[in-house]
Amino acid sequence: MFNKIIKRGQQKVSKSDTNKNSNSGSVSTPDVVVNHASRGGGQPVSEPQQQAGGGSVAAAAPPPLPETIETLPSFKDVAVGDRQGLFLRKVQVSCFQFEFSDIMKMVREKEIKRQSLVELVDFVQSGSSRISESNQEEMVRMIAVNIFRSLPPAVYENTGSENLEPEEDDPFLEPSWPHLQLVYELLLRYIVSPDTDTKVAKRYIDHSFVLKLLDLFDSEDPREREYLKTILHRIYGKFMVHRPFIRKGINNIFYRFIYETERHSGIGELLEILGSIINGFALPMKEEHKLFLGRALIPLHKPKTVGFYHQQLSYCITQFVEKDYKLADTVIRGLLKYWPITNCQKEILFLNELEEVLEVTQAAEFQRCMVQLFKQISRCITSPNFQVAERALFLWNNEYIIALISQNRNVILPIIFEALEKNIKSHWNQAINGLTVNVRKMFLEMDAELFEECEKQFAEKEARAAELEENRELTWKKLAAAADEGG
């Protein structure tokens, strides 16, 4: 799991109008940055980058026309004193954005850009020479030109489908990835380089830049999301000034996803970043982090697409309970609040997560929520879906959970006794019958006297129910007879 997060600041970047290039086969100009709407159909959106100090970065000089692009020498082929100038020329060449829908168009120019990016990555990675501050600024601007763009419409936007399962379709792959991958690699190498001075770099890797990186997590290309995950993790680790902003930014993405769209491609990656960040929280835990758990993480169980990111979500939730055992009650009650009613596969996920949480729950916290908890488990035990019933009964295979149950059997057994008896008598699945018999036997061995008392109460309840049924039938017969006589 990655140690990363995002916190969103107070700056708000305004959207610019989409610039449509009349010559879509050539290149676009370099002062192109991002569309905060995340998705859109046109060319990238023009927008000035904001420095951390509040001033705008000056617009980059226009690159040469595509037909004038020439192959540049390698760094090793020029004198050391000329390398900063060559670095700048390679950065300028890399500002060109090409149309990749036609692989045969501008092949030479695309290869020149690709080779320039390869050499820039090698130059930064080698650490053979420090990059001047002005060149760092131009390099980050070039990176922004390439990666900050309007994302293409998502698959569900093209089809209008509400129930589209992303795993059933091939993921969208960014056509410009041969260049885009190298740009991401360059950004990563720049951030992790020991030669990169954070005091200088934070002027260019500022809040506006981080915010736009967050927008890109909605990319449908899994390769891009993987790079973004790694890069954001490294930014979080290296730029302490950005940590609260990054956390707030992730928080806001979750809010939009939960309460507005329920559509986002990068929730799993963002949770993966958070998993390791939560692991590093200092104790006692800040109130801000507890609020994040209650307002964002627990409600992430609500969307119907939870299956696509549940593993990462469950890890984050469990980390919170491991950090602060007093949060177990909050988490379990949250799970019960969002417990699915008709979605059996989702219910199995919840039962899996519940077991993980119970394994790190202490007795005092368990006692606070056990009545509500076992009322729900009782319903799961009698579920007509044998997988749900089986998963609920498997809780009794966990020794720690059995110990918690045993300590509180006086409360728990009366709650679930009826469910156990009904399963044995009438559940359609033989495997469930067998598992139920085992659980019933376990309770009998724990406390025979309590078991007999529950058995007696159940028999009395069944007798009362049979008597009520007889009275109901008798009443209906009397009504029918009265109706016949009056007819």
N, C-alpha and C positions, 0 to 999 in steps of 0.2 A: 504494500500500500504506500502511496506517496504522501509526503508530509507537505500539504499545501492548502491554501485557502484564499479567499478573497474578501476584501472588505470594500464596500462601495463608498466613495466620498460624497461631498456635497456638490461637486462640479457636475454639470449636466451639459452634454455636448449636443448641439443642435444638429438636426438632420439637414443635409443639403439636397438640392434637387438632383435627380439622376441625370448624368451627362451621357447622352447618346452619341457615339462616334459614328460619323457618316461613313467612314472607311473602316468597317469592322475587320477587314483582313489585315490591316497594318498594326499599328501599335497605339497605345494610349499614353497620355502625358504623365509625368511622374508625380505631380502634386495631387495624386489620387489617394484617398484613404479609406474610409469605411462608411457603411450604412448601418446605423444603430438599430434599424428595424430588423436586422439580422438576415432577412430574406428579401429578395426583390429580383426584378427581371433584367435590369439594364446593365450598363457599364458601372464600374466602381464610382463611388460618390466623392466629390471633391470637398475637402474639409481641412482646415489648418490644424496642425498638431499643436497642443498646448503644452508648454513647458511646466515643470513642477512649480516654478516661480511665478507662473501666471502669464508670461509673455509668449507670443506666437513664434514658432520657428520660421525663419525666413524661407520662402519658397525656393526649391532647388532650381538650378539653371536647367533650361530645357535640354534634353539629350539631343545628340545629332540625329539626323534623319536616318531611317533604316538603311537606305542605300549607301550611306557613307560609313556604315559600321565596318571597322577593320579588325582583323585578328591582332590581339595585343600580345606582347612578349610575356614570357613567364617571369615571375619574381626573381628566380635564380639567374636569369639572363641579363639582369640590369644591375647597375651599381647600387650599393646599399643606400646611398643618398637619394637615389631616384625612386625608391620603392613606395614612398608615401604618395608621390605623384601618380605612379602606376596604379596604386591601390584606388585612388580617387577615380581614375579613368575606368577601371573595371567596375566600380560601383555605379558610375554613370551608365555604362553599357547595360548593367543589370536592371536598370530602371525600366527598360522597355518591356511591355507586356504584349504577348503575341496571341493570336487566335489559334487554338489547338484543335478546332473541329475538323480542319483540313491538315492532315499530317504532312502533306507534300508542299504546303505553302511556307515560304521563307525558311527553308530548312537550314541554309547556311547561317542566317542571323540567329536562329534558335540555338544552333550548336555553339556559336560564339558566346552567347549569353550563358549557356550551360557551363562551358569551359571556364568562363570568368568567375562564375559562382563557385565552381569546384576549387579554383585557385584561391579565392577569397576565404573559403572554409579552411583550406590547408594553411594559409597565412596566419589566420587567427588562432588556429589550433596549435601551430608550431611554437608560437610565442617568440619567434626569432627577432621580432622588432615591435616595439610599442606603437600602437596606432595613435596618431595625433587626435586631439579633441575635435578638430573640425572634420576629420575623416570619420570619426565615430558618429558624429551628428549626421553626416551624409549617408553613412552605412545604415543607421537606424531608419532614416527617411526612406531609403531604397527598400528596406525590409517592409516598412509600412505600405509603400506603393504596391508591393507584390501580394502581401497576405491580407490586407484589409480591403475587402471587396463585398459586394452584395452576393450572398449565397443564392444558388439557384433554388427554384421552388422545390419544396419537399415532395416526396412521392405521393403522400396523401393529398397535397394541394393539387397535384396534377390529375389525380383520379377522383377526388371528391369522396373517397371512401372514409367512413367513420371507424370501421372495424379492421382496418388493415393491420396485419401483423408484420412488423418490420423483418422478422427472421424468415418470413416466407419469400422475401424478395432479395435479389442480389443488391448489396449496398451500392449507393451512388459513388463512383470513383471520379475524383477531380481530374479533368483532362490535362490540366497544366501541371500535374504532379511532378513531371521530370524537372521542372524549374522550382516549383513550390517546395518540394522536399529539401532542396539545397538551400533555399532561403531560410526555412525553419532550422536546418542544421547550422547555418551561419549564426542565426540568432542564439541558438542554444550554446554554441561554442563561445560566443562573445560573453554571454552571461556567466558561464562557469569558468572562464579563463581567469587565472590568478592575476593576470596583468590588468584586468578590468577594475578600475577604481569606481566603487559604488557612488562616491560623491560626484564624480563626473557623469557616470552612466545614468544616474537617476534624473538628470536633466532631460534625457531623451526617452528612457524607459520610465515614463511618468504615469500619473493616474489615468490620463486619457488613453495612453498606449495599453495599459493593463485592462481598462474597460473594454477596449476593442478586442483584445485577446479573448475576453470572456464571451463576447458576442459570437466569436468564431466556434465556440464549443457546440453550437447548434449545427455544425457541418455534418452532413451525412457520410462523409468519407472517414472510415475508422482510422485510417493512417494519419489523417490530419489531427483528429482528436487525440491520438496517442502522443503526437509531438506536442500539442498544446498542453496536455497533462504534464509532460515532463518539464516543459519550459515554465509553466506557471509554478510548478513545485520548486524549481530552482530560483525563480524570482522571489517567491515567498521566503525561501531560506536565506537569500543573499541581501534582499532589500527590506530591512526590518520596518522601514517607514511605510511600506505598502501593505503590511500584514492586516491591519484593521480594515483597510479599504478592500482588500481581496475577500476577506470574510463577509463583509457587507455585500459585496457584489454577488457572491455565490448565494447568499441569503435571498437577495432580490430575484435572482433567476428561479430559485425554488418557489418563491411566492407566486411568480407569474405562472409557473408550470402547474402548481397545485390549484390555484384559485381562478385562473383565467384560461390557459390554453390546453393543458394536459398533453402538450406536444413539445418535445425537446429531445434532441439526439444525444446530448452529452451529460445527462443526469448521472449516469453510472461513473463516468470519468471524474466528474466533480466530487462525487461521494468518495471515490477512491483517494482523491487528494485529501479530503477532509478526514478520512480514516486515520491517517498518520498524523495529521495536525492535532486531532483530538487526543491521540496517544501521547502527545507532548504537552498537553495542558498542565499547568502548574496547579498544585493544591494549596489551599482550598480553591475550588473552582469558582471563577468569576460568575456573577449573576448573568452577565451577557451571554455566556455559553449555555447556561441552564435555560434561558429564554429561547435560544436558538434551537435547543432540543425540543422544547414544547411547542414552539410556533412553526418550525420548519421541518425538522427531521421526522417527528412522529406523524404529522399530517401527510408526509410523503407516502404513507401506507394507503392513502385514500384513492389515488388514481388507479384506473383499471389496468394501466400498463406497468404496474409495480413489479411484475415478474422480470422485466428487463434490467432492473437495477437492484433487485431485492437483496442479492448477496452482499453488495457493497453497503446498502442501507443497514442491513442486519449487523454488519461488522461495526459500523459507526455507533449504532444504538448500544451494542454490547460494550464497546469501549467506554461509553459514558457511565454505564453501570459499574464497570470494573474500576473506573476512576473514583466514583462517588457512589457507594452502595446505597445511599439514601434515595437515589434516583430510581431504584428498581420499582417502587410503587407507582411512580409517575409513568414509567415506561409501560408497565403491565396494564395499567388503567387506560393508557393511550391505545395500546393494541386492542383492548376490548372495545373501545369507542369506535374504532374503524374496522372491527371484525366483519368480514364479508358474510352476506346472508345467502346468496345464491351462487356464488362463484367458488366451486369446490377446489380448483387448482390454487386459487389465491388463499383459500383456507388452509391448505396443506403448507404453503409458505409461512403463514402466520404461526402454525403449530411448530414448524422447524425453528423459527425465530424465538418463539416462546421458550422452547427447551434451552436454547443458548442463554437466554436471559435468566431463566431460573437457576441455571448452573452457577451464576455469579450473584445470586440473590441471597441475602442473609435472612435468618429466621424471623427477625422482627419486621422486616419489610414484607416478607411473605405473608405474615399473619394479617397485615393491613388490607390485603387485596384478595385473600384466598377464597372468600365466600363468592364474590362476583366471578373470580377466575374459574372455580370449579363448577359453577352453574353453566358457564360456557363450555367447559370441557365435557360436562355431562351431555350437553346437546350434541357435541361432536361425536361422543361415543355411540350415540344412537343414530348417527347420520346414515341415510340409505346409501350414500356413496361409501363403498367399502374402503377406499383409500383414506378418506378423512377419518373414519372410525378407527382404522388400523393405526394411523399416525397418532391419534389421541391416546390409544391404548399403549403405544410404544413408549409413552412417557414413563410408564412403570418399569421400563428396562434401565432407566437411569438411576443409579444408586443414590446420588445426592438428592434427586427429587423424591425418591422413595423415603429417604430419611426425613425430609421436610413434611411429607404426607403423614408419615408415622407419628411424628411429634404432634401433629394437629388432626389426628384421625377422628377425634370426637366431633369435630366440625365437618370434616370433609366426607367421611363415609355416609352420614345421613343425606348429604347433598347428591351423591352419585349412586347410592344403592339402588334406587328405582331404575336408573339407566342400565345398570349391570343386569338386573333381573329381566328387564324387557329384552335386552340383547340375547340373553340365553334362551328365552322363550320364543322369540319371534324374528330375530334378525335373519335375513335371507342368506347371508354369506357364512359358510361353515368356518372359514379361517377367523372371522370376527367372533364367532361363538367360542372357538377355542381360546382366543386371546382373552376374552371376557371371563371365561372360567378361571384362567390363571390369575387374573387380577382379583377376582372374587375370593379365590383361595388365599391370596396374599393378605387380604384384609382379615380373613378368618384366622390366619396364623398370627397376625399382629395383635388382635384383641377379640377373642371368641365371645366374651360377654357382650361387648359393644355390637358385634356382628349379630348376635341373637336378638338383641334389642331392636336393631334396625330391621331385621327379618320379621319380627313381631309387628312392628309399626307398619311395615309394608303390607303384611297380610291383612291387618285391620283396615288399611286404606283400600285395598282391593275388595274387601268384603263390603265396605261402605259404598264403593263405586258400583258393585254388583247390585246392591240393594237399591241404589238410586236408579239404576237402569231398569230394574224390575218395576219400580214405582212409575217410572216414565212410561213404560210399555202398558202398564195397567191403566194409567190415565188416558192414554191414547185409545185404548179399547173402550173405555167408558164414553169418551167423546164420540167414537164411531157408532156405538150403540145408541146414544142419544140422538145422533144425527139420523140414524135409520128410523127410529121411532117417530121423529118429527117429520120425516120425509114422506 
